[in-house]
């Protein structure tokens, strides 16, 4: 499978037909199907950036490259929404980094609160990382942490960056409060991410990435002609199963199968929080007149255990 610079691989399981790479960007939460920018993995408590603001014990700012106190900071990430603009923290002076494409270097280049979230890796691999503003990664009062590659469906993806920070005071971003809690110039970064789903087939699974493993919504188009569509998800699991109609192919096109000519595309909204969220018609919209949202009886999800029509 090919990986693009912004590509998160769409993982397929069970009876499915084909895969193509997706991508992910981030923005503060708002209802699916609308809002500014695309987004994705976040939520309260787990996936926010390590705190990087405050004052050192000697009274000097932890950040070294200034900006005016109370600056609202934050530039639009590639393909996403600005993380700044409101919620400036008047008690700190954030750096003035500008968002850029993620370059797979252990830094949060796109300023979305996630490090190398789009980058492939080998399961078990580790790398140094820094989840604050990249300009501070080599500052004398800052230190890098460690990031490990973990399994995400059929592929390896980078997990959380643990242990990076600056100075003695650690501030953690609090999701959904509209404030730059960790004084990095961005608001609610590291909370939500939209993983792009772009898969060929009628019966397939997609996964939220390890840094934002909790599915909390979707906006999906199924391109086949059946009026029925099914979304099967066990709250708390990173896997979401999509099915159009009531029949799945029993083989893959590569070996001569002619079934499963549909396509599933759209976004899967992912959170770095830990609160399980059931997917239903209010938060996971599909373009079918007869949608269903069963809870599967096992995992990995296949048609037989998905609860979808057969």
C-alpha positions as CSV (number, residue, x, y, z in Angstrom):
1,X,0.0,0.0,0.0
2,X,1.2,3.5,-0.9
3,X,1.4,6.1,1.8
4,X,1.0,9.8,0.9
5,X,2.6,12.5,3.0
6,X,-0.8,13.2,4.7
7,X,-2.0,9.6,4.2
8,X,-3.3,7.4,7.0
9,X,-3.8,3.9,5.6
10,X,-7.5,2.8,5.6
11,X,-7.4,-0.6,7.3
12,X,-9.5,-3.4,5.9
13,X,-10.7,-6.5,7.6
14,X,-13.1,-9.4,6.9
15,X,-14.8,-9.7,3.6
16,X,-13.8,-6.6,1.8
17,X,-12.6,-5.5,-1.6
18,X,-9.5,-3.3,-1.9
19,X,-8.0,-0.4,0.1
20,X,-6.6,2.9,-0.6
21,X,-4.7,5.4,1.6
22,X,-6.6,8.1,3.4
23,X,-5.5,11.1,5.3
24,X,-6.2,13.0,8.5
25,X,-6.3,16.6,9.6
26,X,-7.5,18.2,12.8
27,X,-9.7,20.9,14.2
28,X,-11.8,21.6,17.2
29,X,-15.0,19.6,17.6
30,X,-18.2,20.6,15.8
31,X,-21.1,18.6,14.3
32,X,-20.1,16.2,11.6
33,X,-20.9,17.1,8.0
34,X,-20.2,20.8,8.7
35,X,-17.9,23.1,10.4
36,X,-14.5,24.5,9.7
37,X,-11.8,22.2,8.3
38,X,-11.6,18.5,8.7
39,X,-10.6,16.9,12.0
40,X,-10.3,14.1,14.1
41,X,-8.7,12.4,17.0
42,X,-9.2,13.9,20.4
43,X,-11.4,14.0,23.4
44,X,-10.9,14.8,27.0
45,X,-8.1,13.7,29.0
46,X,-5.7,11.5,27.1
47,X,-4.4,12.7,23.8
48,X,-3.6,16.4,24.4
49,X,-0.2,17.8,24.1
50,X,2.3,17.7,27.0
51,X,2.1,21.0,28.7
52,X,4.7,23.5,27.5
53,X,3.9,26.8,29.1
54,X,4.1,28.5,32.4
55,X,7.0,30.0,34.3
56,X,10.2,28.2,35.4
57,X,11.2,28.2,39.0
58,X,13.4,31.2,38.3
59,X,10.5,33.2,36.8
60,X,11.7,33.2,33.2
61,X,9.2,32.0,30.5
62,X,9.5,28.4,29.6
63,X,9.3,29.2,25.9
64,X,12.2,31.1,24.5
65,X,11.1,32.7,21.2
66,X,8.5,35.1,22.5
67,X,5.4,36.6,20.9
68,X,3.2,39.0,22.7
69,X,1.6,37.9,25.9
70,X,-1.9,36.7,25.2
71,X,-1.3,36.1,21.5
72,X,-3.9,33.8,20.1
73,X,-1.5,32.1,17.8
74,X,-2.2,29.0,15.7
75,X,-2.1,28.9,11.9
76,X,-4.4,26.7,9.8
77,X,-3.0,23.2,9.5
78,X,-2.9,21.8,6.0
79,X,-6.4,20.9,5.0
80,X,-7.8,21.7,8.4
81,X,-9.0,24.6,10.6
82,X,-7.0,27.1,12.6
83,X,-6.4,26.0,16.2
84,X,-6.0,29.5,17.3
85,X,-8.1,32.7,16.9
86,X,-9.8,32.5,20.3
87,X,-9.0,31.2,23.7
88,X,-5.7,32.9,24.2
89,X,-4.1,32.3,27.6
90,X,-3.1,35.6,29.1
91,X,-0.8,34.0,31.6
92,X,1.8,32.8,29.1
93,X,3.7,33.8,26.0
94,X,3.3,31.1,23.3
95,X,5.8,30.7,20.4
96,X,4.9,31.8,17.0
97,X,5.4,28.5,15.0
98,X,3.5,28.3,11.6
99,X,1.8,25.1,10.6
100,X,3.5,23.0,7.8
101,X,3.0,19.6,6.3
102,X,3.8,16.6,8.5
103,X,7.3,15.4,7.6
104,X,7.8,12.2,9.7
105,X,10.6,13.6,11.8
106,X,9.2,13.1,15.4
107,X,7.8,16.7,15.5
108,X,4.3,18.1,15.3
109,X,4.9,20.0,12.1
110,X,1.3,20.7,11.3
111,X,0.5,21.9,14.9
112,X,-2.5,19.7,15.4
113,X,-1.4,18.1,18.6
114,X,-0.3,14.8,17.1
115,X,3.2,13.7,16.1
116,X,3.8,11.8,12.8
117,X,0.2,10.7,12.8
118,X,0.3,10.2,9.0
119,X,3.6,8.3,8.9
120,X,4.0,4.6,8.4
121,X,6.3,2.6,10.7
122,X,7.3,-0.9,11.8
123,X,5.5,-2.3,14.8
124,X,7.9,-2.1,17.8
125,X,10.0,0.7,16.4
126,X,10.7,3.7,18.7
127,X,11.8,7.2,18.0
128,X,12.5,10.5,19.9
129,X,9.6,12.9,19.7
130,X,8.4,16.3,20.8
131,X,4.7,17.2,20.8
132,X,5.0,20.9,21.5
133,X,5.9,23.7,19.0
134,X,8.7,22.4,16.8
135,X,10.8,25.5,17.4
136,X,11.1,24.5,21.0
137,X,12.3,20.9,20.5
138,X,16.0,21.9,20.8
139,X,15.6,24.6,23.4
140,X,17.9,24.3,26.4
141,X,15.0,24.0,28.9
142,X,13.0,21.5,26.8
143,X,13.4,17.8,26.3
144,X,12.1,15.2,23.9
145,X,10.1,12.1,24.8
146,X,9.7,8.7,23.2
147,X,7.1,7.4,20.7
148,X,6.5,3.8,19.8
149,X,5.0,2.3,16.7
150,X,2.0,0.1,17.5
151,X,-0.3,-2.1,15.4
152,X,-3.3,-0.4,13.9
153,X,-5.3,-3.1,12.0
154,X,-2.9,-4.5,9.4
155,X,-0.4,-1.6,9.7
156,X,1.9,0.1,12.1
157,X,1.3,3.7,13.1
158,X,2.9,5.9,15.7
159,X,1.4,6.1,19.1
160,X,1.4,8.9,21.6
161,X,4.6,10.9,22.3
162,X,5.3,10.4,26.0
163,X,7.6,12.4,28.2
164,X,8.4,15.5,26.1
165,X,8.1,18.9,27.8
166,X,9.8,22.1,28.8
167,X,10.9,23.4,32.3
168,X,9.4,22.4,35.6
169,X,5.8,23.4,35.1
170,X,3.7,21.1,33.0
171,X,0.4,22.3,31.6
172,X,-2.0,19.9,29.8
173,X,-4.4,20.9,27.1
174,X,-8.0,20.5,28.3
175,X,-10.3,19.6,25.4
176,X,-13.5,21.5,24.6
177,X,-12.9,24.5,26.8
178,X,-11.7,26.8,24.0
179,X,-8.5,27.9,25.9
180,X,-4.9,27.4,25.1
181,X,-4.2,25.6,28.4
182,X,-0.7,24.4,27.5
183,X,0.5,27.7,26.1
184,X,1.6,26.4,22.7
185,X,-0.4,28.9,20.7
186,X,-3.1,26.4,19.7
187,X,-6.6,25.7,21.2
188,X,-7.9,22.2,21.9
189,X,-5.1,20.6,19.7
190,X,-4.6,16.9,20.1
191,X,-8.3,16.3,20.8
192,X,-9.9,15.3,17.5
193,X,-8.9,14.0,14.1
194,X,-10.8,13.1,11.0
195,X,-9.4,9.9,9.3
196,X,-10.3,9.9,5.6
197,X,-12.1,6.7,4.5
198,X,-11.6,5.9,0.8
199,X,-12.1,2.2,0.2
200,X,-13.4,0.0,-2.6
201,X,-15.9,-2.7,-1.6
202,X,-19.3,-3.3,0.1
203,X,-18.2,-4.9,3.3
204,X,-15.1,-3.5,5.1
205,X,-13.6,-2.0,8.2
206,X,-11.7,1.2,9.0
207,X,-9.7,2.0,12.1
208,X,-9.1,5.2,14.1
209,X,-5.3,5.8,14.5
210,X,-3.4,5.0,17.7
211,X,-3.1,8.6,18.8
212,X,-6.9,9.1,18.5
213,X,-8.3,5.6,18.8
214,X,-11.9,6.3,19.8
215,X,-14.4,6.6,17.0
216,X,-17.1,9.2,17.9
217,X,-18.7,9.9,14.5
218,X,-18.6,9.7,10.8
219,X,-19.9,11.1,7.5
220,X,-19.9,8.4,4.9
221,X,-21.1,7.9,1.3
222,X,-21.7,4.4,0.0
223,X,-21.7,4.5,-3.8
224,X,-23.6,1.2,-4.6
225,X,-27.3,1.2,-5.6
226,X,-28.8,-0.5,-2.5
227,X,-30.9,1.6,-0.1
228,X,-29.6,-0.2,2.9
229,X,-26.4,0.7,4.8
230,X,-25.0,-0.6,8.0
231,X,-22.4,0.8,10.5
232,X,-21.3,-1.7,13.1
233,X,-19.2,-0.5,16.1
234,X,-18.4,-1.7,19.6
235,X,-18.0,1.5,21.7
236,X,-14.4,1.8,22.8
237,X,-13.0,-0.2,19.9
238,X,-11.0,1.6,17.2
239,X,-12.6,-0.5,14.5
240,X,-15.8,0.5,12.5
241,X,-17.4,-1.9,10.0
242,X,-19.3,-0.5,7.0
243,X,-21.6,-2.6,4.9
244,X,-23.9,-1.7,2.0
245,X,-26.9,-4.1,1.3
246,X,-27.1,-7.6,2.7
247,X,-24.5,-9.5,0.7
248,X,-20.7,-9.5,0.8
249,X,-18.3,-11.0,-1.8
250,X,-16.7,-14.3,-0.9
251,X,-13.5,-13.6,-2.8
252,X,-11.3,-10.7,-3.9
253,X,-11.2,-9.2,-7.4
254,X,-7.5,-10.0,-7.7
255,X,-8.4,-13.7,-8.0
256,X,-11.4,-13.3,-10.4
257,X,-14.2,-12.4,-8.0
258,X,-16.8,-10.1,-9.6
259,X,-18.8,-9.1,-6.5
260,X,-18.5,-6.2,-4.2
261,X,-18.3,-3.4,-6.7
262,X,-19.3,-0.6,-4.2
263,X,-17.2,2.1,-2.7
264,X,-17.2,3.7,0.8
265,X,-15.8,7.2,1.2
266,X,-15.9,10.0,3.7
267,X,-14.5,10.7,7.1
268,X,-14.3,8.8,10.4
269,X,-14.1,11.2,13.3
270,X,-11.7,10.0,16.0
271,X,-11.0,11.2,19.6
272,X,-8.0,10.9,21.8
273,X,-10.4,10.7,24.8
274,X,-11.4,7.4,26.5
275,X,-15.1,7.8,26.9
276,X,-16.9,5.2,24.6
277,X,-19.4,6.8,22.2
278,X,-22.0,4.6,20.4
279,X,-22.3,5.4,16.7
280,X,-25.8,6.2,15.5
281,X,-27.8,8.3,13.0
282,X,-27.1,11.5,15.0
283,X,-23.3,11.3,14.9
284,X,-22.5,8.9,12.1
285,X,-24.4,9.9,8.9
286,X,-24.6,7.7,5.9
287,X,-26.3,8.4,2.6
288,X,-28.9,5.6,2.8
289,X,-32.7,5.6,3.3
290,X,-32.5,2.5,5.5
291,X,-29.5,2.8,7.8
292,X,-28.8,0.5,10.7
293,X,-26.3,0.8,13.6
294,X,-25.9,-2.6,15.4
295,X,-23.4,-3.5,18.0
296,X,-21.2,-6.4,16.9
297,X,-20.8,-9.6,18.8
298,X,-17.1,-9.9,18.5
299,X,-13.9,-8.4,17.0
300,X,-12.4,-8.2,14.4
301,X,-15.8,-7.5,12.9
302,X,-17.0,-9.6,10.0
303,X,-20.4,-9.8,8.3
304,X,-21.3,-12.9,10.4
305,X,-20.8,-11.0,13.7
306,X,-21.5,-7.4,12.7
307,X,-25.3,-7.5,13.3
308,X,-25.8,-6.1,9.8
309,X,-28.4,-7.7,7.5
310,X,-27.4,-10.9,5.7
